Amino acid sequence: MFLPFIVIKLVEGHYSLALILFVLAGMSDGLDGLLARTLKQQTILGQYLDPIADKLLLSTMFVMLSGAHLIPWKFTILVFSRDIGILLVSALLFALTPIRDFKPSIFGKMNTIAQIATVLLVLLHEVSAAPWLNMAKSAALWSTFGLTLLSWIHYTLLMGQRLRSNPEKPSAA
């Protein structure tokens, strides 16, 4: 819901408003999840759509910030490559096998946290001249880089293990 407005503010160069909207989007997503769990309103559809919405927000932010020359493209390309690779593998496994457990691992969750921190710090660096922000932004970018690789490798190994341990053969499509 916030994404188009964040993109508009980024295009306009209004980084402080983009930062505020990004934080509000995160708080809204967290509150939505908390309410769903508290009120026992979780659905299977929601379990699939929520991570997709999160990835859409973060991927869009990485593209927009790379387009504005605030994040080097190598980080965005790696993040996108991992996400597309995982999406394709998950879709194939869903279509061809009985595997239905695609929950993120601890490394995937850490990667998401690193990506959120990166976006926050990049935007904050644009609105504040605090000297520590440049180092924090760099640390977040390299954490994202490392965790993206680690989570991608872990996911690949995990899915390979699940395929080997699954007694049913893939169905012919």
MARRO-825836 format. One record per atom (N, C-alpha, C): residue in three letters; x, y, z. Coordinates in steps of 0.02 Angstrom, whole numbers, plus 32768, in hexadecimal, padded with zeros to 4 digits. Atoms other than C-alpha are relative to their C-alpha. Example, Ala and Ser with C-alpha at 12.3 -4.5 7.8 and 13.67 -1.06 7.14 Angstrom:
BEGIN
[atom "ala" [802D 7FC5 8000]]
[atom "ala" [8267 7F1F 8186]]
[atom "ala" [802D 803C 8000]]
[atom "ser" [7FD6 7FC5 7FFD]]
[atom "ser" [82AC 7FCB 8165]]
[atom "ser" [7FD9 8037 8025]]
//
This chain:
BEGIN
[atom "met" [8029 7FC5 8000]]
[atom "met" [8000 8000 8000]]
[atom "met" [802B 803F 8000]]
[atom "phe" [7FD4 7FC6 7FFB]]
[atom "phe" [808F 8077 8028]]
[atom "phe" [8030 8004 7FC4]]
[atom "leu" [7FCB 8004 8032]]
[atom "leu" [80FF 803E 7F99]]
[atom "leu" [7FFC 8035 7FC9]]
[atom "pro" [8001 7FCD 8035]]
[atom "pro" [80C1 80B2 7F0E]]
[atom "pro" [8014 8045 801A]]
[atom "phe" [7FF1 7FBF 7FE3]]
[atom "phe" [80D0 8149 7F82]]
[atom "phe" [804B 8006 8011]]
[atom "ile" [7FB8 8000 7FF2]]
[atom "ile" [8180 8117 7FB7]]
[atom "ile" [8026 800B 7FBF]]
[atom "val" [7FDF 7FF9 8042]]
[atom "val" [81B3 8106 7F00]]
[atom "val" [7FFB 8048 7FE8]]
[atom "ile" [8009 7FBA 8015]]
[atom "ile" [816A 81B2 7ED8]]
[atom "ile" [802F 802D 8026]]
[atom "lys" [7FD4 7FD6 7FD8]]
[atom "lys" [81C9 8201 7F67]]
[atom "lys" [804A 7FF6 7FEE]]
[atom "leu" [7FBB 800D 8015]]
[atom "leu" [826B 81AC 7F31]]
[atom "leu" [800E 8022 7FBD]]
[atom "val" [7FF7 7FE1 8042]]
[atom "val" [8254 81E7 7E7D]]
[atom "val" [8006 804C 8008]]
[atom "glu" [7FFE 7FB8 7FF4]]
[atom "glu" [8235 8297 7EBE]]
[atom "glu" [803D 8015 8029]]
[atom "gly" [7FC6 7FF0 7FD7]]
[atom "gly" [82D2 828C 7F2B]]
[atom "gly" [7FEF 8015 8046]]
[atom "his" [8016 7FF0 7FBC]]
[atom "his" [826F 82A1 7FCC]]
[atom "his" [800F 7FC4 802D]]
[atom "tyr" [7FEA 803C 7FDB]]
[atom "tyr" [82D4 8223 802F]]
[atom "tyr" [7FE4 7FFE 8047]]
[atom "ser" [801A 8001 7FBC]]
[atom "ser" [8293 8258 80D9]]
[atom "ser" [7FB8 7FE6 8000]]
[atom "leu" [8044 801A 8004]]
[atom "leu" [81DF 8238 80A4]]
[atom "leu" [7FFF 7FB6 7FEC]]
[atom "ala" [7FFB 8046 8013]]
[atom "ala" [8211 8195 8051]]
[atom "ala" [8013 7FD5 803D]]
[atom "leu" [7FEB 8023 7FC3]]
[atom "leu" [8266 8161 80F4]]
[atom "leu" [7FC4 7FF8 8030]]
[atom "ile" [803B 8003 7FD3]]
[atom "ile" [81CA 818B 815A]]
[atom "ile" [7FCE 7FCD 7FE6]]
[atom "leu" [8030 8030 801D]]
[atom "leu" [815B 812A 80E2]]
[atom "leu" [8019 7FB9 8004]]
[atom "phe" [7FE3 8043 7FFB]]
[atom "phe" [81D2 8096 80E2]]
[atom "phe" [7FF9 7FE5 8047]]
[atom "val" [8008 8014 7FB9]]
[atom "val" [81CF 8091 81A1]]
[atom "val" [7FB7 7FF1 800E]]
[atom "leu" [8048 800D 7FF7]]
[atom "leu" [8110 809F 819F]]
[atom "leu" [7FEB 7FBF 7FDF]]
[atom "ala" [800F 803F 8022]]
[atom "ala" [8107 8011 8121]]
[atom "ala" [8016 7FC4 802B]]
[atom "gly" [7FE7 8035 7FD4]]
[atom "gly" [8172 7FA5 8194]]
[atom "gly" [7FD6 7FF7 803E]]
[atom "met" [802B 8004 7FC3]]
[atom "met" [810A 7FD0 822D]]
[atom "met" [7FBC 7FE3 7FEF]]
[atom "ser" [8041 801A 8016]]
[atom "ser" [8069 7FAD 81CD]]
[atom "ser" [8004 7FB4 7FF5]]
[atom "asp" [7FF7 8048 800D]]
[atom "asp" [80AC 7F03 8194]]
[atom "asp" [8007 7FDA 8042]]
[atom "gly" [7FF7 8020 7FBF]]
[atom "gly" [80E3 7ED8 8245]]
[atom "gly" [7FBF 7FFC 8027]]
[atom "leu" [8040 7FFE 7FDD]]
[atom "leu" [803C 7F0C 828F]]
[atom "leu" [7FCE 7FD0 7FE2]]
[atom "asp" [802D 802E 8023]]
[atom "asp" [7FDD 7EAA 820B]]
[atom "asp" [800F 7FB8 8015]]
[atom "gly" [7FED 8043 7FEC]]
[atom "gly" [803F 7E0D 8236]]
[atom "gly" [7FF0 7FF2 8048]]
[atom "leu" [800F 8007 7FB9]]
[atom "leu" [802C 7E28 82F0]]
[atom "leu" [7FB5 7FF6 800B]]
[atom "leu" [8049 8007 7FFA]]
[atom "leu" [7F70 7E40 82E0]]
[atom "leu" [7FE7 7FBD 7FE6]]
[atom "ala" [8015 8040 801C]]
[atom "ala" [7F5E 7DA7 8272]]
[atom "ala" [800F 7FC7 8030]]
[atom "arg" [7FEF 8034 7FD0]]
[atom "arg" [7FB9 7D3C 82F2]]
[atom "arg" [7FD6 8005 803F]]
[atom "thr" [8025 7FF5 7FC1]]
[atom "thr" [7F63 7D89 838A]]
[atom "thr" [7FB6 7FEC 7FF8]]
[atom "leu" [8047 800E 800C]]
[atom "leu" [7EB5 7D7B 833F]]
[atom "leu" [7FF4 7FBD 7FDE]]
[atom "lys" [8004 8042 8021]]
[atom "lys" [7EDC 7CD1 82F3]]
[atom "lys" [7FDE 8005 7FBC]]
[atom "gln" [801B 7FF4 8042]]
[atom "gln" [7EB3 7D14 8247]]
[atom "gln" [8032 7FF1 7FC9]]
[atom "gln" [7FCE 8012 8032]]
[atom "gln" [7F49 7CCA 81EE]]
[atom "gln" [7FE0 7FD2 7FCC]]
[atom "thr" [8019 802A 8036]]
[atom "thr" [7F22 7C7D 8145]]
[atom "thr" [803B 7FE6 7FD8]]
[atom "ile" [7FCC 801B 802B]]
[atom "ile" [7F86 7C13 80CD]]
[atom "ile" [8011 8033 7FCA]]
[atom "leu" [7FF4 7FCD 8033]]
[atom "leu" [7F6F 7C99 8049]]
[atom "leu" [802C 8039 801C]]
[atom "gly" [7FD9 7FCB 7FE0]]
[atom "gly" [7FB3 7D1C 80C2]]
[atom "gly" [8048 7FEB 800B]]
[atom "gln" [7FBC 8019 7FF5]]
[atom "gln" [8049 7CAE 80E8]]
[atom "gln" [8029 8001 7FC0]]
[atom "tyr" [7FDD 7FFB 8040]]
[atom "tyr" [8074 7CB0 802E]]
[atom "tyr" [8007 8049 7FEA]]
[atom "leu" [8000 7FBB 801A]]
[atom "leu" [8046 7D65 8008]]
[atom "leu" [802C 8030 8029]]
[atom "asp" [7FD9 7FD2 7FD6]]
[atom "asp" [809C 7DB9 809C]]
[atom "asp" [804A 8003 7FED]]
[atom "pro" [7FB9 7FFC 8014]]
[atom "pro" [814E 7D86 806D]]
[atom "pro" [8008 801C 7FB9]]
[atom "ile" [7FFD 7FE4 8044]]
[atom "ile" [8128 7DB2 7FB7]]
[atom "ile" [7FFC 804B 8003]]
[atom "ala" [8006 7FB7 7FF8]]
[atom "ala" [80F1 7E60 7FEB]]
[atom "ala" [8040 801E 801E]]
[atom "asp" [7FC1 7FE9 7FE2]]
[atom "asp" [818D 7E72 8057]]
[atom "asp" [8038 8003 7FCC]]
[atom "lys" [7FCD 8003 8033]]
[atom "lys" [81FD 7E3D 7FC7]]
[atom "lys" [7FF4 8036 7FCB]]
[atom "leu" [800F 7FCC 8031]]
[atom "leu" [81A3 7EB3 7F50]]
[atom "leu" [8017 8044 801A]]
[atom "leu" [7FEB 7FC0 7FE2]]
[atom "leu" [81C2 7F45 7FC7]]
[atom "leu" [804C 8006 8000]]
[atom "leu" [7FB7 7FFC 7FFB]]
[atom "leu" [8279 7F1C 7FE6]]
[atom "leu" [8021 8001 7FBB]]
[atom "ser" [7FE3 8001 8043]]
[atom "ser" [82A0 7EF2 7F30]]
[atom "ser" [7FF7 8042 7FDD]]
[atom "thr" [800D 7FBF 801F]]
[atom "thr" [824E 7F92 7EF4]]
[atom "thr" [802E 8035 801F]]
[atom "met" [7FD4 7FCF 7FDF]]
[atom "met" [82B0 7FF6 7F75]]
[atom "met" [8047 7FF9 7FE7]]
[atom "phe" [7FBC 800A 8018]]
[atom "phe" [8354 7FA8 7F3E]]
[atom "phe" [8008 801A 7FB9]]
[atom "val" [7FFC 7FE8 8045]]
[atom "val" [832F 7FCD 7E86]]
[atom "val" [7FFE 804C 7FFE]]
[atom "met" [8006 7FB8 8000]]
[atom "met" [82F9 807F 7EAA]]
[atom "met" [803F 8022 801C]]
[atom "leu" [7FC5 7FE3 7FE1]]
[atom "leu" [838E 80A2 7F1A]]
[atom "leu" [803E 7FF5 7FD5]]
[atom "ser" [7FC9 800A 8030]]
[atom "ser" [8405 8056 7E9A]]
[atom "ser" [7FF9 8030 7FC6]]
[atom "gly" [800C 7FD0 8036]]
[atom "gly" [83B4 80BF 7E12]]
[atom "gly" [8013 8047 8013]]
[atom "ala" [7FED 7FBE 7FE6]]
[atom "ala" [83D5 8158 7E7E]]
[atom "ala" [804A 8002 8013]]
[atom "his" [7FB8 8005 7FF2]]
[atom "his" [848C 811F 7E91]]
[atom "his" [800F 8003 804B]]
[atom "leu" [7FF6 8001 7FB7]]
[atom "leu" [8476 8107 7F4D]]
[atom "leu" [8014 7FBA 8018]]
[atom "ile" [7FEA 8045 7FF3]]
[atom "ile" [8491 8049 7F4B]]
[atom "ile" [8021 7FE8 7FC0]]
[atom "pro" [7FE0 801B 803D]]
[atom "pro" [850F 7FFC 7ED3]]
[atom "pro" [7FD8 7FC7 7FE3]]
[atom "trp" [8029 8032 8023]]
[atom "trp" [84BB 7F8E 7E51]]
[atom "trp" [8013 7FB8 8012]]
[atom "lys" [7FEC 8046 7FF1]]
[atom "lys" [8521 7EF4 7E83]]
[atom "lys" [7FD7 7FE3 8039]]
[atom "phe" [8028 8018 7FC8]]
[atom "phe" [84BE 7EE9 7F25]]
[atom "phe" [7FB9 7FEF 7FE9]]
[atom "thr" [8045 8009 8018]]
[atom "thr" [8416 7EFC 7ECF]]
[atom "thr" [7FFC 7FC3 7FD2]]
[atom "ile" [8000 8039 802E]]
[atom "ile" [8442 7E7D 7E48]]
[atom "ile" [8005 7FBF 8027]]
[atom "leu" [7FFA 803C 7FD7]]
[atom "leu" [8477 7DFE 7ECC]]
[atom "leu" [7FBF 7FF1 8025]]
[atom "val" [803F 8009 7FDB]]
[atom "val" [83D9 7E1A 7F34]]
[atom "val" [7FC9 7FE6 7FD0]]
[atom "phe" [8032 8015 8031]]
[atom "phe" [836B 7E09 7E98]]
[atom "phe" [800D 7FB9 7FE8]]
[atom "ser" [7FEF 8043 8019]]
[atom "ser" [83C8 7D70 7E58]]
[atom "ser" [7FED 7FCA 8033]]
[atom "arg" [8012 802F 7FCC]]
[atom "arg" [83B2 7D17 7EFE]]
[atom "arg" [7FB4 7FF7 8004]]
[atom "asp" [8048 8004 7FF9]]
[atom "asp" [82FA 7D42 7F0B]]
[atom "asp" [7FDF 7FDE 7FC4]]
[atom "ile" [801C 8021 803C]]
[atom "ile" [82D3 7D0E 7E57]]
[atom "ile" [8012 7FB6 8000]]
[atom "gly" [7FEC 8046 7FFC]]
[atom "gly" [8337 7C6E 7E6D]]
[atom "gly" [7FD6 7FD9 8031]]
[atom "ile" [8029 8023 7FCE]]
[atom "ile" [82DB 7C40 7F0C]]
[atom "ile" [7FB7 7FFB 7FEA]]
[atom "leu" [8045 8001 8019]]
[atom "leu" [8233 7C6E 7EBF]]
[atom "leu" [7FF7 7FCA 7FCB]]
[atom "leu" [8005 8032 8035]]
[atom "leu" [8253 7C01 7E26]]
[atom "leu" [8004 7FB9 801C]]
[atom "val" [7FF8 8043 7FE2]]
[atom "val" [828F 7B6C 7E8D]]
[atom "val" [7FC2 7FEE 8029]]
[atom "ser" [803C 800D 7FD8]]
[atom "ser" [81FB 7B7D 7F05]]
[atom "ser" [7FC4 7FF0 7FD4]]
[atom "ala" [8038 800C 802E]]
[atom "ala" [817F 7B87 7E75]]
[atom "ala" [8005 7FBB 7FE0]]
[atom "leu" [7FF6 8042 801D]]
[atom "leu" [81CA 7AED 7E23]]
[atom "leu" [7FF2 7FC9 8033]]
[atom "leu" [800B 8032 7FCC]]
[atom "leu" [81CC 7A8B 7EC5]]
[atom "leu" [7FB6 7FFB 8012]]
[atom "phe" [8047 8000 7FF0]]
[atom "phe" [8119 7ABF 7EEA]]
[atom "phe" [7FD8 7FDC 7FC9]]
[atom "ala" [8024 801D 8038]]
[atom "ala" [80DF 7A8B 7E3C]]
[atom "ala" [800F 7FB6 7FF5]]
[atom "leu" [7FEB 8043 8013]]
[atom "leu" [8140 79E9 7E2D]]
[atom "leu" [800A 7FCF 8039]]
[atom "thr" [7FF4 802C 7FC7]]
[atom "thr" [8153 79A3 7EDD]]
[atom "thr" [7FCB 800E 8035]]
[atom "pro" [802E 7FF3 7FC8]]
[atom "pro" [80EC 7994 7F7C]]
[atom "pro" [801D 8031 8034]]
[atom "ile" [7FE1 7FD1 7FD0]]
[atom "ile" [8163 7A0D 7FD5]]
[atom "ile" [7FD7 8040 8002]]
[atom "arg" [8028 7FC3 7FF8]]
[atom "arg" [80FF 7A9E 801C]]
[atom "arg" [801D 802E 8036]]
[atom "asp" [7FE1 7FD8 7FCB]]
[atom "asp" [8171 7AE0 80A6]]
[atom "asp" [8037 802C 7FE3]]
[atom "phe" [7FD0 7FD1 801C]]
[atom "phe" [81C8 7B7B 8064]]
[atom "phe" [800D 8039 8031]]
[atom "lys" [7FF5 7FCC 7FCD]]
[atom "lys" [81DA 7BD9 8108]]
[atom "lys" [8049 8017 7FFE]]
[atom "pro" [7FBA 7FE8 8002]]
[atom "pro" [8274 7C48 8111]]
[atom "pro" [8028 7FE3 803A]]
[atom "ser" [7FD2 8018 7FCC]]
[atom "ser" [8309 7C07 8171]]
[atom "ser" [8017 803C 8029]]
[atom "ile" [7FE4 7FCA 7FD7]]
[atom "ile" [8362 7C6B 81F6]]
[atom "ile" [802C 802D 7FD6]]
[atom "phe" [7FD4 7FD7 802C]]
[atom "phe" [83DC 7CA3 816F]]
[atom "phe" [7FD6 802D 7FD2]]
[atom "gly" [802D 7FD7 8028]]
[atom "gly" [834C 7CE0 8102]]
[atom "gly" [7FE4 803A 8028]]
[atom "lys" [801A 7FCB 7FD4]]
[atom "lys" [8305 7D40 8195]]
[atom "lys" [8035 8034 800F]]
[atom "met" [7FC9 7FD2 7FF3]]
[atom "met" [83AE 7D8B 81BD]]
[atom "met" [800E 802B 7FC2]]
[atom "asn" [7FF6 7FDB 803E]]
[atom "asn" [83C0 7DBC 8106]]
[atom "asn" [7FCB 8037 7FF8]]
[atom "thr" [8036 7FCE 8004]]
[atom "thr" [8318 7E15 810A]]
[atom "thr" [800E 8039 8030]]
[atom "ile" [7FF0 7FCB 7FCF]]
[atom "ile" [834B 7E73 81A7]]
[atom "ile" [8039 802B 7FE6]]
[atom "ala" [7FC8 7FD9 801B]]
[atom "ala" [83EF 7EA5 8154]]
[atom "ala" [7FE9 802D 7FC6]]
[atom "gln" [8019 7FD7 8037]]
[atom "gln" [8392 7EE2 80B9]]
[atom "gln" [7FD8 803C 801B]]
[atom "ile" [8027 7FC9 7FE2]]
[atom "ile" [8319 7F49 8124]]
[atom "ile" [8030 8033 801E]]
[atom "ala" [7FD0 7FD2 7FE2]]
[atom "ala" [83AB 7F92 8185]]
[atom "ala" [8026 8027 7FCB]]
[atom "thr" [7FDD 7FDE 8037]]
[atom "thr" [8404 7FBB 80E2]]
[atom "thr" [7FD6 8038 7FE4]]
[atom "val" [802C 7FCC 801C]]
[atom "val" [836F 8018 809B]]
[atom "val" [7FF8 8039 8032]]
[atom "leu" [8008 7FCC 7FCD]]
[atom "leu" [8354 8075 813F]]
[atom "leu" [803F 802C 8004]]
[atom "leu" [7FC2 7FDB 7FF9]]
[atom "leu" [840B 80A7 814C]]
[atom "leu" [8011 8029 7FC2]]
[atom "val" [7FF5 7FDA 803E]]
[atom "val" [8418 80DB 8095]]
[atom "val" [7FD4 803E 7FFF]]
[atom "leu" [802D 7FC6 7FFE]]
[atom "leu" [837F 814A 80A7]]
[atom "leu" [8014 8032 8037]]
[atom "leu" [7FEB 7FD6 7FC8]]
[atom "leu" [83B9 818C 8150]]
[atom "leu" [803F 8027 7FEE]]
[atom "his" [7FC2 7FDF 8016]]
[atom "his" [8463 81B4 8105]]
[atom "his" [7FF1 803B 7FD2]]
[atom "glu" [8013 7FC9 802D]]
[atom "glu" [840B 8221 8085]]
[atom "glu" [7FE0 803B 8025]]
[atom "val" [8022 7FCA 7FDC]]
[atom "val" [83AF 8286 8109]]
[atom "val" [8028 8019 803C]]
[atom "ser" [7FD8 7FEC 7FC6]]
[atom "ser" [8436 8292 818F]]
[atom "ser" [804A 8000 7FED]]
[atom "ala" [7FB8 7FFC 800D]]
[atom "ala" [84EC 82C5 818A]]
[atom "ala" [8029 7FDF 8038]]
[atom "ala" [7FDC 8020 7FC9]]
[atom "ala" [8519 825D 8223]]
[atom "ala" [8039 7FD5 7FE5]]
[atom "pro" [7FC5 8022 801C]]
[atom "pro" [85C9 821A 8205]]
[atom "pro" [7FFE 7FB4 8005]]
[atom "trp" [8002 8048 7FF6]]
[atom "trp" [85A4 816B 8246]]
[atom "trp" [7FD5 7FDD 7FCB]]
[atom "leu" [802F 801F 802F]]
[atom "leu" [851E 814E 81C1]]
[atom "leu" [8023 7FE1 7FC3]]
[atom "asn" [7FDD 801B 803B]]
[atom "asn" [8599 8133 8132]]
[atom "asn" [801D 7FBB 8010]]
[atom "met" [7FE4 8041 7FEC]]
[atom "met" [85F0 80A6 8190]]
[atom "met" [7FC8 7FCD 800D]]
[atom "ala" [8038 802D 7FF2]]
[atom "ala" [854B 805C 81CB]]
[atom "ala" [7FDF 7FE9 7FBF]]
[atom "lys" [801E 8011 8041]]
[atom "lys" [8505 8062 8119]]
[atom "lys" [802C 7FCC 7FDC]]
[atom "ser" [7FD1 802F 8020]]
[atom "ser" [85A1 800A 80D6]]
[atom "ser" [7FFD 7FBB 8022]]
[atom "ala" [8005 803F 7FDB]]
[atom "ala" [8597 7F85 815E]]
[atom "ala" [7FBF 7FDB 7FEF]]
[atom "ala" [8041 801F 8011]]
[atom "ala" [84DF 7F67 8137]]
[atom "ala" [8001 7FE4 7FB9]]
[atom "leu" [7FFC 8018 8044]]
[atom "leu" [8501 7F58 807D]]
[atom "leu" [8028 7FBE 7FFB]]
[atom "trp" [7FD8 803D 8003]]
[atom "trp" [858A 7ED7 8097]]
[atom "trp" [7FE1 7FC7 8028]]
[atom "ser" [8026 8034 7FDC]]
[atom "ser" [8521 7E7A 8118]]
[atom "ser" [7FCA 7FE3 7FD3]]
[atom "thr" [8033 8017 802F]]
[atom "thr" [8496 7E71 8098]]
[atom "thr" [8020 7FD3 7FCB]]
[atom "phe" [7FDD 8027 8033]]
[atom "phe" [8512 7E32 8016]]
[atom "phe" [8010 7FBA 801A]]
[atom "gly" [7FEC 8040 7FE4]]
[atom "gly" [8556 7DA9 8087]]
[atom "gly" [7FC4 7FD4 8012]]
[atom "leu" [803B 8027 7FEB]]
[atom "leu" [84AD 7D74 80CD]]
[atom "leu" [7FD6 7FEB 7FC4]]
[atom "thr" [8023 8014 803D]]
[atom "thr" [8461 7D72 801F]]
[atom "thr" [8020 7FC1 7FE4]]
[atom "leu" [7FDD 803B 8018]]
[atom "leu" [84E6 7CF7 7FE6]]
[atom "leu" [7FF6 7FC4 802F]]
[atom "leu" [8007 8035 7FCE]]
[atom "leu" [84DD 7C91 8087]]
[atom "leu" [7FB9 7FE2 7FFE]]
[atom "ser" [8044 801A 7FFF]]
[atom "ser" [841F 7C84 8085]]
[atom "ser" [7FEE 7FDC 7FBE]]
[atom "trp" [800C 8020 8041]]
[atom "trp" [841D 7C57 7FCB]]
[atom "trp" [801F 7FBA 8000]]
[atom "ile" [7FDE 8041 7FFD]]
[atom "ile" [849D 7BCB 7FE4]]
[atom "ile" [7FDB 7FD2 8030]]
[atom "his" [8024 8028 7FCF]]
[atom "his" [8441 7B8E 8080]]
[atom "his" [7FBE 7FE7 7FE4]]
[atom "tyr" [8041 8014 801D]]
[atom "tyr" [8399 7B8D 8025]]
[atom "tyr" [800B 7FC9 7FCC]]
[atom "thr" [7FF2 8032 8034]]
[atom "thr" [83E5 7B2C 7F93]]
[atom "thr" [800F 7FBD 8020]]
[atom "leu" [7FEE 803E 7FDD]]
[atom "leu" [8430 7AAA 8008]]
[atom "leu" [7FC3 7FE1 8023]]
[atom "leu" [803B 8017 7FDC]]
[atom "leu" [838F 7A9E 806E]]
[atom "leu" [7FCD 7FE0 7FD0]]
[atom "met" [8030 801C 8030]]
[atom "met" [8320 7A83 7FD5]]
[atom "met" [801B 7FBF 7FE1]]
[atom "gly" [7FE2 803E 8019]]
[atom "gly" [839A 7A01 7F92]]
[atom "gly" [7FF8 7FC7 8031]]
[atom "gln" [8009 8032 7FCB]]
[atom "gln" [8392 79A6 8038]]
[atom "gln" [7FB7 7FE9 8003]]
[atom "arg" [8047 8012 7FFF]]
[atom "arg" [82D3 79AC 8037]]
[atom "arg" [7FEE 7FD5 7FC4]]
[atom "leu" [800E 8029 803C]]
[atom "leu" [82CE 7968 7F86]]
[atom "leu" [801A 7FB9 8009]]
[atom "arg" [7FE3 8043 7FF7]]
[atom "arg" [8342 78D8 7FB3]]
[atom "arg" [7FDA 7FD8 8035]]
[atom "ser" [8021 8024 7FCB]]
[atom "ser" [82E0 78AD 8050]]
[atom "ser" [7FB5 7FF5 7FF3]]
[atom "asn" [8047 8007 8011]]
[atom "asn" [8234 78BA 7FFD]]
[atom "asn" [7FF6 7FBD 7FDC]]
[atom "pro" [8009 8043 801E]]
[atom "pro" [81F8 7808 7FD8]]
[atom "pro" [7FDB 8002 7FBE]]
[atom "glu" [8025 7FFE 803E]]
[atom "glu" [8185 783E 7F4B]]
[atom "glu" [8029 801E 7FC8]]
[atom "lys" [7FDD 7FE6 803B]]
[atom "lys" [81CA 7858 7E9D]]
[atom "lys" [7FDA 803D 7FE7]]
[atom "pro" [8022 7FC7 801F]]
[atom "pro" [81A5 78FC 7E44]]
[atom "pro" [7FCC 7FE7 7FCD]]
[atom "ser" [8035 8014 802E]]
[atom "ser" [8103 78EF 7DE1]]
[atom "ser" [8012 8019 7FBA]]
[atom "ala" [7FF6 7FEC 8046]]
[atom "ala" [8107 78F7 7D23]]
[atom "ala" [7FCC 8035 7FF0]]
[atom "ala" [802F 7FCA 800F]]
[atom "ala" [80BB 799B 7CED]]
[atom "ala" [7FF3 8005 7FB6]]
//
